[in-house]
Amino acid sequence: MSVLTASLFFIAAFLSGVVNAVAGGGTFITFGAMTLGGVPPISANATSSLTQFPGYVTSTLAYWTDIKTIWRKAPVLMLVSALGAVGGSLILLSLDNPSFRALVPWLLIAATALFAAGPWLKPGSKQAANDNPSNPIAGPIVQFLTSIYGGFFGAGLGIMMLATLGLTEKGDYHRLNALKNLLSIVIAAVAIVIFTLGGVVSWLHVLVMVPGVALGGYVGVWTAKRLPQIVVRLFVIAVGLLLAAYYFAFA
C-alpha cells in the first residue's frame, strides 16, 4: 500500500467517523472506499465491521448510566444477538466474492432506504415508549433475525435495530439507543472473531483506518453542533446510491 493510498483510506475512515458521530451511516464510506480501492467485497465487509468496533464501545460507555437501568433485560438479547451474528457471519463466509458482489447492490439499496427512513423509524416520545410494554417472546426473536443481518452485512444495522427495539421493548429513546449500542458490540465482536478465524480481515487496512475513524468521531462531535444533520444524511444517502449504481453497472 503506497503512502497516497494509505492517506486516502485514512481520509475515508475519518469521514466515516464524522458521519457516524453526526447521523450514522459511516459504514457506507469505509466499505465503499475499500471495495473501490480493490479490496474483495467479503474482505471489505469484514474489515469495515472491525474498523467501526471502537465507535460502538465508546458510544456504549457514554450511555453507561442508561445501560445500568436496562441490565436485567440485556442478557437474553445479548445471547440471541451473538447467535444471530454467528449465523450471519457464517453465511457470509460460505459465499465466494463473485456471489457476494452480486448481492451487494441490493444490500446497499436496502440499507440506504433504511437509512433514509431513519428519522421516521425512531421510537416516539418518552411517554409513548413507556406505554409500550416489552414483549418477552417477540423481542428476542426479532433481535435474532436482526443480528443475522448484522453479522452478514451490517450497513444500516443501527437504524434497523433501533426501530425493532422500539417495537418490542419498553423505554424512551435514550434507553433504547443504549441497548442498541450494547447489542451492536456483541454482534460486531462475534462477527470479528469469525471473520478473523476465516482469514478475511485485511489487517493493514485496519491499522490505517481505525485511527481515522477514532479521530473522525471526535471531530464529529464538533461538526454535529454546527452542521445541519440533514446535510450529512443526504451525503450518506448519495454515497449509498452511487455505490449501488456502481455495483449494478460493474458487478
ZIVENTA-V765464 format. One record per residue. N is the residue number from 1. RES is the residue in one small letter. PHI is phi in degrees with one decimal (none if undefined). PSI is psi in whole degrees, -180 to 180 (NA if undefined). D_CENTER is the distance of its C-alpha to the mean C-alpha in Angstrom with 2 decimals. Layout:
BEGIN
n->(N/N)
res->(RES/RES)
phi->(PHI/PHI)
psi->(PSI/PSI)
d_center->(D_CENTER/D_CENTER)
END
This chain:
BEGIN
n->(1/2/3/4/5/6/7/8/9/10/11/12/13/14/15/16/17/18/19/20/21/22/23/24/25/26/27/28/29/30/31/32/33/34/35/36/37/38/39/40/41/42/43/44/45/46/47/48/49/50/51/52/53/54/55/56/57/58/59/60/61/62/63/64/65/66/67/68/69/70/71/72/73/74/75/76/77/78/79/80/81/82/83/84/85/86/87/88/89/90/91/92/93/94/95/96/97/98/99/100/101/102/103/104/105/106/107/108/109/110/111/112/113/114/115/116/117/118/119/120/121/122/123/124/125/126/127/128/129/130/131/132/133/134/135/136/137/138/139/140/141/142/143/144/145/146/147/148/149/150/151/152/153/154/155/156/157/158/159/160/161/162/163/164/165/166/167/168/169/170/171/172/173/174/175/176/177/178/179/180/181/182/183/184/185/186/187/188/189/190/191/192/193/194/195/196/197/198/199/200/201/202/203/204/205/206/207/208/209/210/211/212/213/214/215/216/217/218/219/220/221/222/223/224/225/226/227/228/229/230/231/232/233/234/235/236/237/238/239/240/241/242/243/244/245/246/247/248/249/250/251)
res->(m/s/v/l/t/a/s/l/f/f/i/a/a/f/l/s/g/v/v/n/a/v/a/g/g/g/t/f/i/t/f/g/a/m/t/l/g/g/v/p/p/i/s/a/n/a/t/s/s/l/t/q/f/p/g/y/v/t/s/t/l/a/y/w/t/d/i/k/t/i/w/r/k/a/p/v/l/m/l/v/s/a/l/g/a/v/g/g/s/l/i/l/l/s/l/d/n/p/s/f/r/a/l/v/p/w/l/l/i/a/a/t/a/l/f/a/a/g/p/w/l/k/p/g/s/k/q/a/a/n/d/n/p/s/n/p/i/a/g/p/i/v/q/f/l/t/s/i/y/g/g/f/f/g/a/g/l/g/i/m/m/l/a/t/l/g/l/t/e/k/g/d/y/h/r/l/n/a/l/k/n/l/l/s/i/v/i/a/a/v/a/i/v/i/f/t/l/g/g/v/v/s/w/l/h/v/l/v/m/v/p/g/v/a/l/g/g/y/v/g/v/w/t/a/k/r/l/p/q/i/v/v/r/l/f/v/i/a/v/g/l/l/l/a/a/y/y/f/a/f/a)
phi->(none/-74.7/-61.9/-63.0/-62.9/-60.5/-64.3/-66.4/-65.4/-63.5/-63.1/-61.5/-65.6/-60.5/-61.5/-61.0/-63.4/-62.6/-61.8/-62.5/-69.6/-89.8/-140.4/84.3/97.0/-63.8/-59.7/-55.3/-75.2/-66.9/-63.9/-63.9/-62.8/-70.1/-67.6/-67.5/-87.4/97.5/-76.6/-55.1/-59.4/-65.2/-65.9/-62.9/-64.7/-64.8/-67.0/-61.8/-59.9/-70.3/-65.8/-84.9/-58.7/-57.7/-65.3/-62.1/-65.4/-65.2/-65.8/-67.0/-61.5/-65.7/-102.4/-59.8/-60.6/-70.8/-63.6/-63.0/-82.2/-118.0/-62.1/-65.4/-86.4/-70.9/-56.1/-64.5/-67.3/-66.1/-64.2/-68.9/-64.8/-63.9/-65.0/-64.0/-64.4/-59.6/-61.3/-63.9/-66.0/-68.5/-62.3/-60.8/-69.8/-77.3/-92.2/-95.1/-60.0/-60.5/-67.1/-67.7/-59.6/-67.2/-83.2/-54.7/-61.3/-69.6/-63.6/-66.3/-61.1/-64.2/-66.9/-66.3/-62.4/-63.8/-64.0/-62.5/-85.0/-48.2/-59.2/-89.8/-99.4/-68.2/-58.2/-78.1/-63.8/-60.2/-64.5/-64.8/-67.1/-71.7/-76.7/-88.9/-70.3/-67.8/-110.6/-68.7/-97.6/-66.5/-56.2/-62.8/-65.8/-64.3/-66.1/-61.2/-65.0/-62.9/-69.7/-61.1/-60.5/-62.2/-71.9/-82.2/-133.2/101.9/-63.5/81.8/-61.2/-59.7/-67.5/-60.5/-68.2/-62.8/-68.1/-70.3/-64.9/-64.4/-86.0/-114.6/-121.6/-92.2/145.7/-79.7/-58.3/-67.6/-67.0/-67.8/-67.5/-62.3/-64.6/-60.2/-63.5/-62.6/-68.3/-63.3/-61.2/-61.1/-61.5/-65.8/-63.2/-63.2/-60.8/-63.0/-60.6/-67.2/-64.7/-66.2/-63.0/-79.2/70.7/-109.4/-85.8/-92.4/-68.9/-63.1/-67.3/-61.1/-62.4/-78.3/-93.8/-58.6/-60.4/-65.2/-62.4/-62.9/-65.8/-63.1/-63.1/-68.0/-67.3/-61.0/-62.5/-63.9/-64.6/-60.9/-80.8/-123.1/-107.2/-57.1/-60.0/-61.0/-64.1/-67.6/-62.2/-64.6/-62.6/-64.6/-62.0/-62.2/-61.2/-61.0/-69.0/-66.7/-64.9/-61.2/-61.3/-61.1/-69.8/-62.3/-79.4/-120.1/-66.2)
psi->(123/165/-41/-46/-45/-39/-40/-41/-39/-42/-42/-42/-40/-47/-38/-44/-41/-48/-42/-39/-32/-48/-9/168/11/-22/-33/-40/-46/-43/-46/-42/-42/-42/-41/-24/8/2/132/143/-37/-44/-39/-41/-47/-44/-38/-39/-40/-39/-27/-13/-45/-34/-37/-41/-49/-36/-38/-43/-35/-25/20/-37/-42/-35/-36/-26/-14/13/-31/-34/-12/-40/-43/-44/-34/-40/-49/-29/-42/-43/-43/-40/-38/-47/-48/-41/-41/-34/-43/-45/-19/-14/156/168/-42/-39/-44/-39/-36/-28/-24/-48/-36/-40/-40/-41/-45/-44/-38/-42/-41/-43/-43/-34/-2/-48/-28/-9/-6/149/154/-153/164/-43/-44/-38/-39/-25/-15/107/150/146/107/-16/-52/-37/-56/-35/-48/-40/-36/-46/-41/-38/-30/-46/-43/-39/-29/-44/-66/-27/128/5/-43/-43/-43/-45/-39/-38/-45/-38/-35/-25/-28/-13/154/139/160/-180/-44/-39/-41/-36/-38/-44/-40/-44/-42/-46/-31/-37/-46/-49/-47/-41/-45/-46/-41/-43/-47/-43/-36/-47/-31/-6/29/2/132/98/-27/-43/-34/-47/-34/-38/-31/-46/-36/-43/-44/-46/-41/-38/-37/-46/-30/-30/-43/-42/-39/-28/-12/-25/128/134/-32/-33/-45/-40/-43/-36/-46/-42/-42/-43/-45/-44/-39/-40/-42/-44/-40/-46/-35/-36/-34/1/NA)
d_center->(26.09/28.19/27.92/27.13/24.29/22.85/23.25/21.40/18.37/18.61/18.86/15.78/13.82/15.70/14.83/11.08/11.77/14.03/11.88/9.15/12.31/13.97/11.89/8.11/6.99/7.74/6.09/9.00/11.39/10.94/10.87/13.65/15.64/15.88/16.90/19.30/20.57/21.65/19.13/19.16/16.13/15.55/15.84/13.64/10.76/11.62/12.27/9.14/7.34/10.31/10.43/7.35/8.96/11.74/9.92/8.80/12.49/14.06/12.45/13.70/17.03/17.43/17.38/19.70/22.55/20.71/19.36/23.02/24.01/21.71/22.14/24.47/22.09/19.19/20.71/20.90/17.35/16.26/18.61/17.49/13.80/15.14/17.35/14.88/12.59/15.93/16.85/13.85/14.02/17.77/17.70/15.84/18.45/21.19/20.72/22.24/20.79/22.92/21.83/18.10/18.82/20.65/17.72/15.28/16.85/16.74/13.07/12.51/15.05/13.56/10.04/12.12/14.43/11.97/10.75/14.51/15.46/13.17/16.26/18.23/15.86/15.80/18.31/21.81/24.28/24.80/27.95/26.56/23.64/26.19/28.44/25.88/26.62/24.18/24.55/24.94/24.90/22.45/19.74/19.33/19.78/17.13/14.63/15.74/15.17/11.66/10.96/12.70/10.32/7.37/9.91/11.08/8.52/4.88/4.89/5.53/4.75/5.41/8.29/9.45/9.74/11.45/13.71/14.70/15.35/17.42/19.47/20.15/20.24/22.63/21.79/21.21/18.06/17.80/18.35/15.79/13.17/14.44/14.21/10.61/9.87/12.36/11.10/7.59/10.01/12.00/9.68/8.48/12.18/13.66/11.86/12.88/16.37/16.83/15.70/18.00/20.79/20.36/20.95/18.22/16.62/18.20/19.10/20.84/17.78/16.03/19.15/19.18/15.63/14.68/17.56/16.58/13.08/15.03/17.78/15.77/14.17/17.79/19.18/16.59/18.30/21.53/20.18/18.84/22.43/24.00/21.94/21.56/18.01/19.09/19.75/16.26/14.89/17.56/16.74/13.12/14.68/17.40/15.28/13.58/17.11/18.77/16.63/17.26/20.91/21.14/20.06/22.36/25.11/24.80/23.13)
END
